[in-house]
Amino acid sequence: MQHQKLILFDFDGVIIDGINEYWYSSLLACKKYLFPDHKQLDITNTDVSPIFIEMRPWVKFGWEMVLITHEIIKTNDPLTNINKDKFLENYEDNCSKLLKKNAWDSQTLQKYLDDARKTQINNDLKKWISLHNPYDEVIEFIRQASNIGYKIGVISTKGKIFTSKILNNINLYPELIFGYEAGKKVDIIIDLSQKYNIKAFVEDRIKTLIDVQENKQTDFIKCFLAEWGYLKETDIQNLPKRIKLLKIKNLEDILAN
C-alpha cells in the first residue's frame, strides 16, 4: 500500500462545523450526569453560549467541553466574559484543577458526553445530525480527490461511531476513519506513514501540526492549517514555515507539488 496516495483530514472544524452539537450534547451531559437533581436546569434553549464559542479553540478532547459547559452554566462563580481570559491563560492547568476540585476524571466526563450523544442518536438521529454543518467546499474537494485516485483518511477527536454516522449522512465514505479511541494523532500518522504515501494533512489545531512536523517519521508530510476552523488569534501569527495557512477557497493547494 506504500504507493497509495493518502490525504488526511481532521474532522471537527475542518470537514464539519459542530459547534451547535458540542454545546447541546455538553448541556445534556451536564443535565443528566452532573446536575441530576437540578430539576430547574433548562436545556430547551439551545443557543450556543458566546463564551463557549470563544473557548472552543483551546479544546483538545471532548470531555473538556463538558467541563467548560459546567463552568458556564453553574450558579456560583460561573465563567463569564470577565473571568474567561484568566481561565484561558492557564487552560490545561485550570481544567486539571477543576477535575480534582469536583472529584471527576476525564474518562468519566468523556463517557458522559458519549452517552449524551448515544441518547440523541437513539431518540432522534435526524435531529442530532442536523446540529452539524458540513463545509460544502471541503466535502466537494474530498470527492474530487477521491475521483482522481487519492485515498482519504479522517482523524477525529470524536468517537469513531459518531464520526462515521455524520460522514455517512453526507454521503462521504473515506477509506480510513479514526476516533479518539485510536490514540494520539501523531501516533496514528506515524503508523499510516509506514503503509501509505501521505501527501498532506489538514488540521485546525496548530499544536498537532507542529507535533507532526517535529517528528522525524512524519516531518516530510505537507501540513496545512485550516483557516476556517477553530483557531485562536495567535495560531496564524509567526506560523512555522513548513506549515501553510490554507484558505477554504484554495483547497487545490493541497494537491500542488
N, C-alpha and C positions, 0 to 999 in steps of 0.2 A: 504493500500500500504506500510505500515511501514516495512513489512518483505522483500519487494523487494530490491534487492541489486543494488545500483547505483554507477557508476563511472563517475566523472565529468572531462571534459577536457576544457581548454582554447582552442581557435581556432587558431588565428594568432600566428605563431611561434611555435605552438605545433602540430596541425594537418596539417597545410599548411604553406609554406613559401610564403608570398605575397608581398615581398619587391618590385618586379617589378610593381605590381599593385598599391601599395601605392604611389610610385613615379609618375607613369604615371597619375593616377587619380588626384593626387595633382597638377601636372603640368596642367592638363586640367582644373581643378577648377580655378587655377590662371589665365590661359589664358581667360577663359570665363567670370569670375566674378571679379577678382582683377585687371586684366590688359586688360579690354575690348577694350580699344582704342590703345593698343600697337600692331600694325599690324605686327611688326617685330618679335614678340615673337614666336620662332620656337619650336614646341614640336614634330617634326618628329624624332629627335634623342632621343630615349627612354632609353639610357644607364643611369643607376641609378647613381646619384651623390655619390661618396665615402663618402662625408660629411653627406649626408642623411642617408646612411647605418650606419655610426658610431653613429649618434644621435638617431636612431630608438629605442634602448633600454630604452631611457628616456620617450618615448611617452606613454601616458596612454589613450588618446582619439583621435579619428580620426582627429578632427579639428586641433590638434596640428601639424599634418603632412602638412596640407595646409599652416599653419603659417611658419613652418620651410622651406618648399619649396619656399615660397615667399621670405624669407630672403636669401636663397641660390642664387636665380636667379635674384634678383633685381640688378639694375645698381649701385646704390650708397651704399657704405659700406656693401657689401654682407657678409654672413657668409663664412669663409674660414678656412683652416687648422690653420691659425694664430690666429683667434679670437674665434673659436668654443668652445675651452676648457673653456674660460672665461664665455661664454654663459651658458655652462653646469653646472658651479659651482653653479649657482642660476637659474636652468632651469625653475621651475614653476613661480618664480617671473618675470623672463625675458619674459616668454610667456604672463603673465598678463600685463606687461608694454607695450608690442607690441600691444596687443589688444586695450589698452587705447590710445596709440600713433596714431594708424590708425583709431580710432573710429569704431572698429569692436566689435563683440561679438562672443562667442564660438558657440552659436546656429546657427548663420548665416553661419559661416565657415563650421560647420558640414553639414548644408543644401547644401552648395556649393559642398562639397565632395560627398554627396549622389546624388545630381543632376548630377554630372560628371559621377558617376557610372551608373546611370539610362540611361544616354545618350549612353554610351558604350554598355550597355545591349540591349537597343532598336535597336542600329545600327548594332552591330556585337557581339552577345553573345559569340560565339565560341572564338573570339579573346580575349575578356575580361577574359573568363575562362582560356585561355592559359597563362595569366600572373601570375597564381597561380601554385605553385609547391607543390603537396602534399608530405608529408613524408610517403613513402610507408610502412615503418615498423610500423608506428603508425596506419595507415589505417588497416593493416592486424591484428594488435593486437586488435583493436576495434571490428573487425568482429569475431575474435575468442572469445573474452569476451562475445559478444552478443550470440554466439552459445552455450555457457555454462551457459546461464541464467542471465547474468548481463544486467541491463538497462544502457543506455548510455545517458549522458547529455552533451551538448556543450554550453558554456557560452562565448559569443564573444563580442568584442568591436566594431565589425561591426554591421550594421543594420541586423535584423533577415532575411529580404528578401534576402540580398546579401549572408549571410552565408548559407542559405538554398539552393540557386542556386548552389553554389560551391559544397556543400555536395552531392546534387542530381547528379551533373555531375560525381562525382567519386563513384557513387552508394553506398553512405553511408547515412543511414536513421536513425539517433538517435531518440530515443523516445522524447527527450526534447531538444529544441533549444531556447536560449535566446540571443537577440541582445542588443545593448547598451540602447535601449528603456526600457528594463526591470529594469534598475536601477543598483545600486552597486552590485558587485559580491557577497560580503559577505552577503548582504540582501537576494539575491536570494538563496544562500546556506542555510541561516537560515530557510527560508520558506520550502525549499526542505527537510531539516532535520526533519521536522515535518511529512513528508509524506513517506520518503524513508529511507532505511538503507544505508547511504552514506559510501562506503568503501574507496574511495580515491578521491583526487582532484589533477590534473596535470596542472601546470601553469608555465609560464616563467617569471612572474613578482613577485619578492621576496616580495615586499610590500603587495601584495594581499594575499600571503600565510601567512604572518605574521598576517595580519588582521583576517584571518580565525582561526589561532592558538590561538590568544589572545582573541577571543570571546568565552564566556562560553557556548554558544549554539552550537558552531561548533568545539570546541577545541579537540574533540575526533576523528576528521577526519584525516586520514593519508594524509599528504601533500607532494607532490613531485615537485621539481624544475627541469624543463626540460632543461637539459644541452645543447640541440641542438637549443634552442630558442634564442630570442633576449636578451642576457644577457650583463650586464656591467661586467667588470673585478672584481669589488668589490662584485658582487652578490654572488659569491661562496666562499668568504672569511668569516671566522667566522660564518658559516651557523648555525642557531639555531638547536639544537639537534633534535627537533621534525620535522624538515623539511629535507627531504632526497634529495640529488642530484641524479637525475635519468639520466642514460645514455640511449641512444636510443636502444642500444643492450641488455639492461637489463629491458625491459618493463614488463617482467613477475614478476618483484619485486612488481609491483602494486597489484598483487593478493596474495602475501605472507601474511600469518597470523602474 
